Amino acid sequence: MNILIVLTNQKNIGDTKGETGFHFSEFSHPYKFFIDHGYDIIVTSPKGGECPITSPHPEDKINALFYSSPEKMRIIKETKRLDDLMNKNFDAIYMAGGHGTMFDFPNNVTLASIMSKILTKGGVLGAVCHGPAAFIGAKDKTGKYIVEGRKINSFTNAEEKLTPFYNDMPFLLETELIKQGAKFESSGIREAHLAVDSRVVTGQNPESVELVVGAMHVLLQKEI
């Protein structure tokens, strides 16, 4: 089975000098899990090429294994361009978080098209933390927002307010998801939370990564 993992190319917080990118553990942990469970993985980004890392957490054992492997690190430096994957078929897509996603995931026509295609074929959509920014503006084949009427969660407004980037965000993710009809649910600040609804799997924060990939795996195994 094929899973597409999407990372952000965004290096800065908007027009500021604040550095951003993707949250490393939100990529490394799912990547290892999916590989260990026999999935074929393609790592992509809106522009392709190298993706900037934020929250590197080198003390994390899985992260440390990535950092020590030039072959694995090359995956991050040589991501496939999203537009080049439009005609490929995937059983699932997973969007890693990080504040960078708030700038190049929303209203991304290619990303929305791939997600709609996966849903139509009975596949699974997964995202964690700021990764659900990919759902902003994304519609299914009927023209309805993908999140409309579904239980969804993401990094919350309360969590965002505690970050140094609160005033520099283009929007508040929780607020925008609700505007598009999501049945937003959450737990406390930096508490793990999983939402699963109609083959769409979302997690609130980095603490929710294992819950998200585990739930995606369960749903995908039902297809076998």
PyMOL commands that set and color helices and strands:
alter all, ss='L'
color gray80, all
select helices_A, chain A and resi 25-36+61-67+70-77+82-85+101-104+109-120+131-135+157-161+166-168+173-179+206-221
alter helices_A, ss='H'
color red, helices_A
select strands_A, chain A and resi 2-6+22-23+40-45+53-54+80-81+92-95+124-128+151-152+183-184+194-197+200-203
alter strands_A, ss='S'
color yellow, strands_A
deselect
rebuild
show_as cartoon
